[in-house]
Amino acid sequence: MNTKQPAPPEWFKLDNAAKIYPAAKSRNWTALFRLSATLTEPVDPAILHEAQKSTLKRFPSFALKLRRGMFWYYLERMEGEPALQQDVANPCVRMDLRENRGFMFRVRYHENRIAVEIFHVLTDGTGGLCFLKTLVAEYLRLRYGAAIPRSAEILDCSQPPRAGELEDSFLKYARSVSRSRKESVAYRITGTPEDPHYMNITTGLLPAQAVIDQAKSRGVSVNDFLTAVLIQCVYQMQQKEHSRRRRMQPVKVCVPINLRKFYPTHTLRNFASYVNPGIEPRYGEYSFDEILTAVRHYMGLEATEKMLNAKMSTNVNTERNKALRAAPLFIKKPTMKLAFLLNGDRNASTILSNLGYAVLPDEMAKYVTRLDFLLGSLSLNRVTCACISYQGTMCINFTRAIKEPTLERLFFTTLVQMGIPVTIESNQRY
Amino acid sequence: MSYCVNCGVKLAPSEKKCPLCGVPVVNPRDPWVEPARRPYPKQVERVMHRIDRRYGAALASLLLLIPLMLTVISDVIVNRAVTWSLYVVGAGACLFVWVLLPLLLKKPSPLPCVLGDALAALLYLGLISTLADSSGWFLPLALPLVLIAAGLVLGISQVIRSRKIRGLRHVSWVFLLLGVASILVDGVIHHFIAGSFAPFWSLFVCIPCLVFAILFMMLERKQKLKDEIRRRLFL
């Protein structure tokens, strides 16, 4: 039965997680992430343009422009679509909303690859992956006539958008009880700043099964395993610091958690929280097994529905605070920016975002050879890590805004020493 | 596919040196060649920094307050009243409206800017005439001259922005407007001094302006002549 869906609204409030990004954005930094799919043949821009048009109709939460209200930023619906762009050697560096016709995402292509770069105001990694899969499915349908079965992850562009896809799930599922946001300041990776607006990307391709086997042999999940390896590498870098104060700072990794696992929501907007597992070098020297144990137990305690709900409820209750709501935006904005600088990236040394194992239907998988996920550098932390697996290959992308590849080297050589073969590629310039 | 002997990782064919340690790829059996396909294109996105004029204008406005306030304070200390400092404050306010206010506006357009400038000028001149106790020149002289200047600036900006007027006709219209403005200015000044509207010196301005206006109008119609001039006079 084809029930008539109401037309998407002309304007939206920002979801709870998105509210911080316009305030935190600066001339030199925008919270961006990128997802890409590598196909078996070179991309046809004309067909990609048509695919983008039909996909955007199905994703009204992407065809939005950021506007400034008296008390809050808001999103306004737009017609049309952004122009397709050729890919560049330094993706995810910056997005000038004025240049992109106000759109907060862009579609780029290079040889066989289609990439989508998205401003975090619109959605998170899961929503972005859904958009990319739908875009690629539309492209393949138009190019090859492929009949790709549609699902919750690959949306049907001939159907209208559902209201549940546009909801702010934070407001729907938050409760009244908050918890303290207070955390210790983590050790920060430093290095020689890279050229302005260039970012180094190092990609490691490894067999997913080898990583799963390693994690299973240690009795942890793949995410816990990779987090522990990353913490160990940052710890090794830290112990070479001259300053004793810096050697004793906590080493933590920010791990985003998809809240859709815990709640029945179809939202395509932001709906994720985060945890910061780590170690305290003040308590002594850590072995890898100790780090692994610390991570496993931390995740077991913190990455639960109750704790994550309390965390997101803190932000929702702050948003609902009457005094904050009544404050005009020109007062709110610098206050939020200060809060972001004090509470944001300072609590973690780096970030590891894992989108898990992506599965495509066979009709689509025969045309798609690889999926990539990478993050733009954070405002304070100069090195980030993003991971996605597809067709038996795990693709780990490091992005850094410093010249030294120390963390990546330690990370990948650690995996090699554990018997996991790694293939490296990068965007280095010759 | 080569390995990095330092790190133990395999290197994709696109890598000339190991991205992790910088050691060059040396494989005698498979020397490195530039691959047909690279994971990323060579083109780097250059980000052009825009000067945030609104922020700069806001900062300059705040800085402008400093000398104005110092002036008023000095005046009050010396004279125990606000006297001459009003001239300075008025000039500062004019400077703000003429220069800084258009930079603060999101989308400045000529009409409100010119009207604002004219109003600021009139208010300042009015202030001067009030403070100097000589208001006899304000209405018959200052007011019409400011309005003529505003009209001239508006007219020129409309001509320049107009899409209906093409090529050298822009220049023609500008000369025409200058000629008309000179007549009006002459007339107003003569009326203030002698009581009658009888332009004189403006004829020496208006006639050449008219001639130039007609000249450029005719030149616009002669494409060959324009090309010839452009060929000989290009920079």
Boltz contact constraints between the chains, C-beta under 6 A:
constraints:
  - contact:
      token1: [A, 87]
      token2: [B, 41]
      max_distance: 6.0
  - contact:
      token1: [A, 88]
      token2: [B, 43]
      max_distance: 6.0
  - contact:
      token1: [A, 88]
      token2: [B, 45]
      max_distance: 6.0
  - contact:
      token1: [A, 89]
      token2: [B, 40]
      max_distance: 6.0
  - contact:
      token1: [A, 89]
      token2: [B, 41]
      max_distance: 6.0
  - contact:
      token1: [A, 89]
      token2: [B, 44]
      max_distance: 6.0
  - contact:
      token1: [A, 90]
      token2: [B, 44]
      max_distance: 6.0
  - contact:
      token1: [A, 90]
      token2: [B, 45]
      max_distance: 6.0
  - contact:
      token1: [A, 94]
      token2: [B, 47]
      max_distance: 6.0
  - contact:
      token1: [A, 110]
      token2: [B, 41]
      max_distance: 6.0
  - contact:
      token1: [A, 111]
      token2: [B, 37]
      max_distance: 6.0
  - contact:
      token1: [A, 197]
      token2: [B, 47]
      max_distance: 6.0
  - contact:
      token1: [A, 202]
      token2: [B, 19]
      max_distance: 6.0
  - contact:
      token1: [A, 405]
      token2: [B, 20]
      max_distance: 6.0
  - contact:
      token1: [A, 408]
      token2: [B, 20]
      max_distance: 6.0
  - contact:
      token1: [A, 409]
      token2: [B, 20]
      max_distance: 6.0
  - contact:
      token1: [A, 412]
      token2: [B, 9]
      max_distance: 6.0
  - contact:
      token1: [A, 413]
      token2: [B, 7]
      max_distance: 6.0
  - contact:
      token1: [A, 416]
      token2: [B, 8]
      max_distance: 6.0
  - contact:
      token1: [A, 416]
      token2: [B, 9]
      max_distance: 6.0
  - contact:
      token1: [A, 422]
      token2: [B, 9]
      max_distance: 6.0
  - contact:
      token1: [A, 423]
      token2: [B, 10]
      max_distance: 6.0
  - contact:
      token1: [A, 423]
      token2: [B, 12]
      max_distance: 6.0
  - contact:
      token1: [A, 424]
      token2: [B, 9]
      max_distance: 6.0
  - contact:
      token1: [A, 424]
      token2: [B, 11]
      max_distance: 6.0
  - contact:
      token1: [A, 424]
      token2: [B, 19]
      max_distance: 6.0
  - contact:
      token1: [A, 425]
      token2: [B, 12]
      max_distance: 6.0
  - contact:
      token1: [A, 425]
      token2: [B, 14]
      max_distance: 6.0
  - contact:
      token1: [A, 425]
      token2: [B, 39]
      max_distance: 6.0
  - contact:
      token1: [A, 426]
      token2: [B, 19]
      max_distance: 6.0
  - contact:
      token1: [A, 427]
      token2: [B, 40]
      max_distance: 6.0
  - contact:
      token1: [A, 428]
      token2: [B, 19]
      max_distance: 6.0
  - contact:
      token1: [A, 430]
      token2: [B, 16]
      max_distance: 6.0
